[in-house]
Amino acid sequence: MNNLIKVVAVVVFFAFAKADSYAQNNTAYWQQHVDYKMEIDMDVNNYQYDGIQKLVYTNNSPDTLDKVFYHLYFNAFQPGSEMDVRSRNIADPDGRVKDRISKLKPDEIGFMRVNSLKQDGKPLQYEVAGTVLEVKLATPIAPGQSVTFDMDFKGQVPVQIRRSGRNNAEGVALSMTQWYPKMAEYDFEGWHAHPYIAREFHSVWGDFDVKITIDGDYTIGGTGYLQNNNEIGHGYQNEGVKPGKMKKGKLTWHFLAPNVHDFTWAADPDYIHDRLTADNGVELHFLYKRNPEIAENWKKLQPKTAELLTYFNEHVGEYPYKQYSVIQGGDGGMEYAMCTLITGERNFDSLFGVTAHEMAHTWFQFLLASNEAKHEWMDEGFTSYISSMAEDEIMNKNANNPVAGSYNGYYRLVASGFEQPQTTHADRYERNFAYGVAAYSKGSIFLSQLGYIIGKENLDKTLKKYFDDFAFKHPTPNDIKRTAEKVSGMQLDWYLQDWTQTTNTIDYAIKGVEEKDGKTEITLERIGLMPMPIDLYVKMGNKDESYYIPLRMMRAEKENPTPNVPRTQLEDWPWTNPTYTFTIDAPLSKIDALMIDPTGLMADINRENNMWKK
């Protein structure tokens, strides 16, 4: 090979090596940005509204985009939609939906129609495919470039069936969720233009400037800060100030919402509006129907909601907005930006419980904005965990395990044979039952059991660091795992993989206990495929001891979770070995009982074989 060829070969080699290195290590975080300006005029007689939307879209990705996608969620509420068909064919349909969509009349359906769409003034070609608008761009959007989309659209609010809609079962006139053409998220995985079938959402961070014109006797609550207090009555100002800017008996409400990824509102002519100042000056708003049967519970709820805010601030991270609203509406409970919609005709425990759960979602999904469609367990599960802990403390329940209900739900799912991995897309579960347990119960156990593995103190630190590092971003499962690794010093890839990506189960047993040469030999057995570290407690008369067997793959150990009980740390247990034998320096006659994990935090599917008694 002559020198020139050698030089060329070296240059080509390093060029390919550099490109390959870039491809494998292109991990710098980025996320898209949207700024919405919207004006809508609502007709409360036919539940239709006309809308104008100006959307400034900034492409922070390294990719040039030649198309964009919008969600048109209200189109799901039409006979023959994907949501309708799926609900009528799934083995265990949601009782709120069933076949109701198929029976909607033309004046009862939901729709979202795009009348015109332009990119920087140029008309665009687009196609509606169910709940997704596919848009071919006039000019590609280069990395770092911002463009403006101008849209004229019309919507019809469906009869309330799922989350959104008009005249819900409790008589709330308008629950306006996912009500506008909404830009789909584009991230390191590409476009997330999934159809709206039943589940939840994944959205782009940005600022919202929204004006809603509606009949003057309606009160609105929801996302954002009201800008024209002096022109609005309904409890948003001091009494005696007359409403202004009326338009044929209508009033325009102007809201600004900074750095959110959704905008929601509800409206009713019969709302009571209460306010309470909580932690850090955050103003809590409560909007509920003028119904004497529920008034007492809603009044009682208000100071408890302030306590919830304090709990979540202390145990996860500080709420960054100036207000939060709890609003009667919807069909159960659902989280949104700076607010929640909940049904309100409940006993107090239920009302407090749903508020605790939905408010906790502000941290797990609305600030730590994971993709609910792909990683539903990260928002529903983490929310279930932290809200259960909050309820236990605030209501002085003092439960041994505040998330015990999650474990019981998980055990029922395993026994049913319907379990699917948590990596299953939220819409792709064969049964709603399997989705619910995987998302809520098994997701909650992910954190509770993580505390068993790394220690409760490290779990608490992990949640706070997770918030500090990933608030206002779109964290993935790897991010919570890596956060826990950094806090604890343990290797946890095995935990994330087995628990979330498989249906492997945990089942450890005390296989044998016998005396040898005046000592007691104990053999433990791993029956399930998923490995775990083991805490074994030994009772000898009035004396308790514990034995800790780390899992070799962890490459580290946790602190003694019960410092008042002497602990012996044994050799690591390699996951490949089905049995593990060790010796206690005491005759069998002195041992009264042995128990694997008496806390119940390890989700062992057969706890009957975890105990040995004399």
C-alpha positions in Angstrom: 0.0 0.0 0.0 1.6 3.3 -1.0 1.7 6.3 1.3 -1.2 8.2 -0.3 -3.4 5.1 0.0 -2.4 4.7 3.6 -3.3 8.3 4.4 -6.7 8.0 2.7 -7.3 4.8 4.5 -6.5 6.4 7.9 -8.7 9.4 7.2 -11.6 7.2 6.1 -11.1 5.0 9.2 -11.2 7.9 11.6 -14.1 9.5 9.8 -16.2 6.3 10.2 -14.9 5.8 13.7 -16.0 9.4 14.6 -19.4 9.0 13.0 -19.9 5.6 14.7 -18.9 7.2 18.1 -21.3 10.0 17.6 -24.1 7.6 16.7 -23.5 5.6 19.8 -23.1 8.5 22.2 -25.5 11.1 20.9 -27.2 11.4 24.3 -27.3 15.1 25.0 -30.8 15.9 26.2 -33.1 18.1 24.2 -36.9 18.6 24.0 -39.2 20.5 21.6 -41.0 23.7 22.6 -44.4 25.1 21.7 -46.1 28.5 22.4 -49.8 28.5 22.0 -52.1 31.5 21.5 -55.7 30.5 21.3 -59.1 32.2 21.2 -62.3 30.3 21.3 -65.9 31.3 21.3 -68.2 28.7 23.0 -71.9 28.3 22.2 -73.4 26.7 25.3 -76.6 25.9 23.5 -75.2 23.5 20.9 -71.9 22.9 22.6 -69.9 23.9 19.6 -67.0 26.4 19.6 -64.9 28.2 17.0 -61.2 28.5 17.6 -58.2 30.4 16.3 -54.8 29.0 17.2 -51.3 30.5 16.6 -48.6 28.0 17.5 -44.9 28.9 17.5 -43.0 25.6 17.2 -39.3 25.4 18.0 -37.3 22.4 16.7 -34.7 21.8 19.4 -33.9 18.4 17.9 -30.9 17.5 15.8 -33.3 16.4 13.0 -34.8 18.3 10.1 -38.6 17.8 10.2 -40.6 17.6 6.9 -43.9 16.8 8.6 -45.7 17.4 11.9 -48.7 15.7 13.7 -51.5 17.1 15.8 -53.8 15.2 18.1 -57.6 15.8 17.5 -58.8 14.0 20.7 -62.5 14.9 20.4 -62.7 12.8 17.2 -62.5 9.7 19.5 -66.1 10.3 20.6 -67.7 9.2 17.3 -69.3 5.9 16.4 -66.8 3.7 14.6 -63.8 5.5 16.1 -60.8 3.5 17.4 -61.8 4.2 21.0 -65.4 3.0 20.2 -64.3 -0.2 18.5 -61.7 -1.1 21.1 -64.1 -0.6 23.9 -66.7 -2.9 22.3 -64.1 -5.6 21.7 -61.9 -5.7 24.8 -62.6 -8.5 27.2 -63.4 -6.3 30.1 -64.5 -2.8 28.8 -64.4 0.3 31.0 -67.8 0.6 32.6 -67.8 4.3 31.8 -67.4 3.7 28.0 -68.7 0.2 27.0 -70.8 0.8 23.8 -71.9 4.3 24.6 -69.8 6.0 21.9 -71.5 3.8 19.2 -74.9 5.1 20.3 -74.1 8.9 20.1 -76.2 11.0 17.8 -74.7 13.6 15.5 -75.5 16.4 18.0 -73.9 14.3 20.8 -70.6 13.3 19.2 -67.3 15.1 19.7 -65.4 16.4 16.8 -62.5 18.7 16.0 -62.4 20.0 12.4 -59.5 22.0 11.0 -60.8 24.6 8.6 -57.4 26.0 7.6 -53.7 25.6 8.5 -50.7 27.7 7.4 -47.0 27.5 8.1 -45.5 31.0 8.2 -48.4 32.2 6.0 -48.2 29.3 3.5 -51.2 27.0 3.2 -50.5 23.4 4.1 -51.7 20.0 3.0 -53.0 17.8 5.7 -55.1 14.7 6.3 -57.2 13.6 9.2 -56.8 10.0 10.3 -59.1 9.5 13.2 -57.7 11.4 16.2 -54.5 12.4 14.4 -53.9 15.2 11.9 -51.0 14.4 9.5 -49.4 17.6 8.1 -47.0 17.9 5.2 -44.8 21.0 5.7 -44.4 23.6 3.1 -40.8 24.1 4.2 -38.9 21.7 6.4 -38.0 22.9 9.9 -34.3 22.8 10.5 -32.7 22.1 13.8 -32.9 25.2 16.0 -35.5 26.9 13.8 -38.9 28.2 14.9 -42.0 28.4 12.7 -45.5 29.7 13.2 -48.6 27.6 12.5 -51.9 29.4 12.1 -55.0 27.3 12.4 -58.7 28.0 12.2 -60.7 25.1 13.8 -64.2 24.2 15.0 -65.1 21.7 17.8 -68.1 20.1 19.3 -68.0 18.9 22.9 -69.2 15.3 23.2 -71.7 14.0 25.7 -69.5 13.2 28.7 -68.2 9.7 28.4 -64.5 9.6 29.2 -62.7 12.5 30.9 -63.9 15.2 28.5 -67.4 16.2 27.7 -70.6 18.1 28.6 -73.1 17.5 31.3 -71.4 14.8 33.3 -73.2 12.5 35.7 -73.0 15.1 38.4 -74.4 17.9 36.2 -71.1 19.8 35.4 -71.7 21.6 32.2 -68.3 21.5 30.5 -65.2 19.4 31.3 -62.8 20.7 28.6 -59.8 18.4 28.5 -57.8 17.7 25.4 -60.1 20.1 23.7 -57.8 21.8 21.2 -55.7 20.6 18.2 -52.5 19.6 20.1 -49.1 19.3 18.6 -47.7 15.7 19.1 -44.5 15.2 20.9 -41.3 14.5 18.9 -38.3 13.3 20.9 -35.3 11.1 20.7 -37.6 8.2 19.7 -39.3 10.1 17.0 -42.9 11.2 16.7 -45.5 10.1 19.3 -48.6 10.5 17.2 -50.5 7.7 18.8 -54.3 7.6 18.3 -56.5 8.3 21.3 -58.1 5.0 22.2 -58.5 5.0 26.0 -55.4 5.9 27.9 -53.3 8.9 28.6 -51.0 11.5 27.1 -47.5 12.7 26.1 -47.2 16.4 25.3 -44.8 19.2 24.4 -43.6 21.8 27.0 -44.5 25.4 26.3 -46.4 28.6 27.2 -50.1 29.0 26.7 -52.1 32.2 26.2 -55.8 31.4 26.0 -58.9 33.5 25.7 -62.3 31.8 26.3 -65.5 33.6 25.4 -68.6 32.1 27.1 -71.9 33.1 28.5 -71.5 35.6 31.3 -73.1 33.4 34.0 -70.5 30.6 33.7 -67.6 30.3 36.0 -64.3 28.9 34.7 -61.5 27.1 36.5 -58.5 25.3 35.2 -55.0 25.8 34.0 -53.2 29.1 34.1 -53.5 32.5 35.8 -56.5 34.7 35.1 -55.3 38.0 33.6 -58.5 40.1 33.6 -59.6 39.7 37.2 -61.2 43.1 37.2 -63.4 42.2 34.2 -64.5 38.8 35.8 -67.0 38.3 38.6 -67.7 34.8 40.0 -65.5 35.0 43.0 -62.3 35.9 41.2 -62.5 39.4 42.5 -64.0 41.5 45.2 -67.8 41.7 45.3 -69.3 44.8 43.7 -67.1 44.9 40.7 -69.2 44.4 37.6 -68.1 42.1 34.8 -66.7 43.8 31.7 -66.0 43.1 28.0 -69.4 41.5 27.4 -70.0 40.2 23.9 -73.8 39.6 23.4 -74.2 38.4 26.9 -70.8 36.7 26.9 -67.6 37.3 28.8 -64.0 36.6 27.8 -61.7 35.0 30.3 -58.0 35.4 29.6 -55.5 32.9 31.0 -51.7 32.6 30.8 -50.0 29.4 31.7 -46.1 29.4 31.7 -44.1 26.2 31.0 -46.8 23.6 31.0 -47.6 20.8 28.5 -51.4 21.0 28.5 -54.2 23.4 29.1 -57.5 22.3 30.7 -60.6 24.1 31.8 -64.1 23.4 33.2 -67.1 25.7 33.3 -70.5 25.7 35.0 -73.1 28.4 35.8 -73.5 26.9 39.3 -70.0 26.6 40.6 -69.1 27.7 44.1 -65.5 29.0 44.1 -63.5 28.8 47.3 -59.8 29.8 47.8 -57.2 29.0 50.4 -53.5 30.1 50.7 -51.2 27.2 51.3 -47.4 26.5 51.4 -45.1 29.2 49.9 -48.1 31.4 49.1 -49.6 28.9 46.6 -53.3 29.7 46.2 -55.6 26.7 46.2 -58.9 27.0 44.3 -61.9 24.8 44.8 -64.8 24.8 42.3 -67.7 22.6 43.0 -71.5 22.5 42.4 -73.9 24.3 44.6 -75.2 21.2 46.3 -75.8 21.1 50.0 -75.2 17.4 50.1 -71.5 17.7 49.2 -70.7 21.2 50.6 -69.5 19.9 54.0 -67.0 17.5 52.4 -65.7 20.1 50.0 -65.1 22.5 52.8 -63.4 19.9 54.9 -61.2 18.9 51.9 -59.6 22.3 51.6 -57.2 22.4 54.6 -56.4 18.7 53.9 -55.4 19.7 50.3 -53.0 22.3 51.8 -51.5 19.5 53.9 -51.1 17.4 50.8 -49.2 20.2 49.1 -46.9 20.5 52.1 -46.2 16.7 52.0 -45.4 16.5 48.3 -43.2 19.6 48.6 -41.2 18.0 51.3 -41.0 14.5 50.0 -40.6 15.1 46.2 -39.9 18.7 45.4 -41.4 22.2 45.6 -44.5 23.0 43.6 -43.3 25.7 41.1 -46.6 27.4 40.2 -48.6 30.0 42.1 -51.9 28.2 42.1 -53.6 24.8 42.0 -57.3 24.0 41.4 -59.4 21.1 42.5 -62.5 21.1 40.2 -65.6 19.0 40.2 -66.0 17.6 36.7 -65.0 14.7 34.4 -65.8 11.1 35.2 -63.6 10.1 38.1 -60.3 11.7 38.6 -57.7 13.0 36.1 -54.6 15.2 36.4 -54.0 18.2 34.3 -51.7 21.2 34.3 -52.1 23.2 37.6 -55.4 21.5 38.3 -57.4 18.2 38.5 -61.0 17.3 37.6 -62.7 14.9 40.0 -66.2 13.7 40.6 -67.4 15.3 43.8 -70.4 13.4 45.0 -68.3 11.2 47.3 -67.9 10.4 51.0 -65.0 12.4 52.5 -62.5 9.5 52.6 -63.1 9.0 48.9 -63.0 12.7 48.1 -59.7 13.1 50.0 -58.2 10.0 48.4 -59.0 11.0 44.8 -57.6 14.5 45.5 -54.4 13.0 47.0 -53.9 10.8 44.0 -54.6 13.4 41.3 -52.7 16.1 43.1 -49.7 13.8 43.4 -49.8 13.5 39.6 -48.6 17.1 39.4 -45.2 15.8 40.4 -45.4 12.5 38.6 -46.3 13.3 35.1 -46.9 17.0 35.0 -43.5 18.0 36.3 -41.7 14.7 35.7 -43.4 14.3 32.4 -42.8 10.7 31.5 -44.6 9.2 28.4 -47.8 7.9 29.9 -48.6 5.9 26.8 -45.4 3.9 26.9 -44.4 4.0 30.6 -47.8 4.3 32.3 -46.3 2.7 35.5 -44.0 5.7 35.9 -46.8 8.2 36.5 -49.7 6.0 37.8 -47.4 3.8 39.9 -45.2 6.5 41.4 -48.3 8.6 42.1 -50.0 5.7 43.8 -47.0 5.2 46.0 -46.5 8.8 47.1 -50.2 9.5 47.5 -50.6 6.4 49.7 -47.8 7.5 51.9 -49.3 11.0 52.1 -52.7 9.7 53.0 -51.3 7.5 55.7 -49.5 10.4 57.4 -52.1 13.1 57.0 -55.0 10.9 58.1 -52.9 9.3 60.9 -53.5 5.7 59.6 -50.1 4.4 60.8 -50.3 1.4 58.5 -47.5 -1.1 58.6 -47.3 -0.9 54.8 -49.3 2.0 53.4 -49.1 0.5 49.9 -50.3 -3.0 50.9 -53.3 -2.7 48.6 -50.9 -2.5 45.7 -49.2 -5.7 46.6 -52.6 -7.5 46.9 -53.6 -6.2 43.5 -50.4 -7.5 42.0 -50.8 -10.9 43.6 -54.3 -11.2 42.1 -52.9 -10.3 38.6 -50.2 -12.9 38.8 -52.7 -15.5 39.9 -55.1 -14.6 37.1 -52.6 -15.4 34.3 -53.4 -12.2 32.5 -50.2 -10.3 33.4 -48.2 -8.6 30.6 -44.8 -6.8 31.0 -45.0 -3.2 32.0 -43.2 -2.3 28.8 -46.5 -3.0 27.0 -48.0 0.1 25.4 -50.9 1.3 27.5 -53.4 0.6 24.6 -52.0 -2.8 23.9 -53.0 -4.6 27.1 -55.4 -7.5 26.5 -57.5 -6.5 29.5 -58.2 -3.3 31.3 -57.6 -5.3 34.6 -54.1 -6.1 33.5 -53.4 -2.5 32.5 -54.7 -1.1 35.8 -52.7 -3.4 38.0 -49.5 -3.1 35.9 -49.7 0.7 35.9 -51.0 1.5 39.4 -50.2 -1.5 41.6 -47.0 -2.9 40.1 -45.8 0.6 39.4 -46.3 1.6 43.1 -44.4 -1.6 44.2 -41.5 -0.6 41.9 -40.8 2.2 44.4 -41.8 0.5 47.6 -39.7 -2.6 46.7 -36.8 -0.3 45.6 -36.9 0.9 49.2 -36.5 -2.7 50.3 -33.5 -3.1 48.0 -31.6 0.2 48.6 -33.1 1.2 52.0 -35.9 3.6 52.7 -33.6 6.6 53.4 -32.0 6.1 50.0 -35.4 5.8 48.3 -36.4 9.1 49.8 -33.2 10.7 48.5 -33.8 9.1 45.1 -37.2 10.7 44.7 -35.9 14.1 45.6 -32.9 13.9 43.3 -35.1 12.5 40.5 -37.3 15.6 40.8 -34.3 18.0 41.0 -32.7 16.4 37.9 -35.7 15.8 35.7 -38.5 18.3 36.5 -39.8 20.0 33.4 -38.3 17.2 31.3 -39.4 13.9 29.9 -37.7 11.2 32.0 -37.6 7.6 31.0 -37.4 4.4 33.0 -33.6 4.5 32.8 -33.6 7.9 34.5 -35.2 6.7 37.7 -33.0 3.6 37.7 -29.8 5.7 37.2 -30.9 8.1 39.9 -31.3 5.3 42.4 -27.9 3.9 41.4 -26.2 7.3 42.0 -27.8 7.7 45.4 -27.3 4.1 46.6 -24.1 3.1 44.9 -25.8 -0.1 43.8 -26.1 -1.6 40.3 -29.8 -1.9 39.5 -30.1 -2.7 35.9 -31.3 -6.2 36.8 -34.2 -4.7 38.9 -35.5 -2.4 36.1 -35.3 -5.2 33.6 -36.8 -8.1 35.5 -39.6 -6.0 37.2 -40.7 -3.9 34.2 -39.6 -5.8 31.1 -40.7 -9.3 32.0 -43.4 -11.1 34.0 -40.8 -13.0 36.1 -41.9 -13.4 39.7 -40.2 -13.4 43.0 -40.6 -16.5 45.2 -38.1 -17.4 47.9 -38.6 -20.2 50.4 -37.0 -21.6 53.5 -36.2 -25.0 52.1 -34.4 -26.7 55.0 -33.6 -26.2 58.6 -31.5 -28.8 60.5 -29.0 -29.1 63.3 -25.4 -30.1 62.6 -22.7 -30.3 65.2 -24.6 -28.1 67.6 -25.3 -25.4 65.0 -28.3 -24.8 62.8 -27.9 -25.0 59.0 -30.4 -23.1 56.9 -31.0 -23.6 53.2 -33.0 -21.0 51.2 -34.3 -21.6 47.8 -35.0 -19.2 44.9 -38.1 -20.6 43.1 -39.2 -17.6 41.1 -37.0 -16.4 38.2 -36.6 -12.9 39.5 -33.6 -12.6 42.0 -33.6 -10.4 45.1 -31.4 -9.7 48.1 -32.7 -11.4 51.2 -33.4 -10.2 54.7 -33.9 -13.2 57.0 -35.0 -12.6 60.6 -34.5 -15.1 63.4 -36.4 -15.3 66.6 -34.7 -17.0 69.6 -36.7 -16.5 72.7 -36.8 -12.8 73.5 -33.9 -12.2 71.2 -34.1 -11.2 67.5 -31.4 -11.3 64.9 -31.3 -10.7 61.2 -29.1 -12.1 58.4 -28.6 -10.1 55.2 -27.7 -11.9 51.9 -26.9 -9.3 49.2 -27.5 -10.1 45.6 -24.1 -10.4 43.9 -25.3 -8.4 40.8 -26.0 -5.4 43.1 -22.2 -4.9 43.8 -23.1 -3.1 47.0 -25.1 -3.6 50.2 -27.8 -1.6 52.0 -27.6 -0.3 55.6 -29.3 -2.3 58.3 -33.1 -1.3 58.1 -33.6 -2.3 61.7 -30.6 -0.9 63.7 -32.2 -2.2 67.0 -31.9 -5.7 65.7 -28.3 -7.1 65.4 -27.5 -8.0 61.8 -25.0 -10.4 60.2 -24.1 -9.8 56.6 -23.4 -13.0 54.7 -21.7 -13.8 51.4 -23.4 -12.6 48.2 -25.9 -14.9 46.5 -25.3 -15.3 42.8 -28.6 -15.3 40.9 -27.7 -18.4 39.0 -27.7 -20.5 42.2 -31.1 -21.9 43.1 -30.2 -22.5 46.7 -28.1 -20.8 49.4 -27.0 -22.5 52.6 -25.5 -20.8 55.7 -25.1 -21.7 59.4 -26.3 -20.0 62.6 -24.1 -20.5 65.6 -26.9 -21.8 67.8 -28.5 -25.2 68.3 -31.9 -25.8 66.6 -33.6 -26.1 69.9 -33.0 -22.4 70.6 -34.5 -21.2 67.4 -38.3 -20.4 67.6 -38.9 -19.0 64.1 -37.4 -17.8 60.8 -38.9 -15.4 58.4 -37.9 -13.9 55.0 -38.7 -10.2 54.8 -41.2 -9.7 57.6 -41.9 -6.1 56.3 -43.6 -7.6 53.2 -41.9 -5.0 51.0 -40.5 -7.7 48.7 -43.3 -8.8 46.4 -42.9 -12.5 47.0 -45.9 -14.2 45.4 -46.0 -17.1 47.9 -45.3 -15.9 51.4 -46.4 -19.1 53.0 -43.0 -20.6 52.3 -41.2 -17.6 53.8 -41.6 -18.7 57.4 -40.4 -21.6 59.5 -41.7 -22.2 63.0 -40.5 -24.7 65.6 
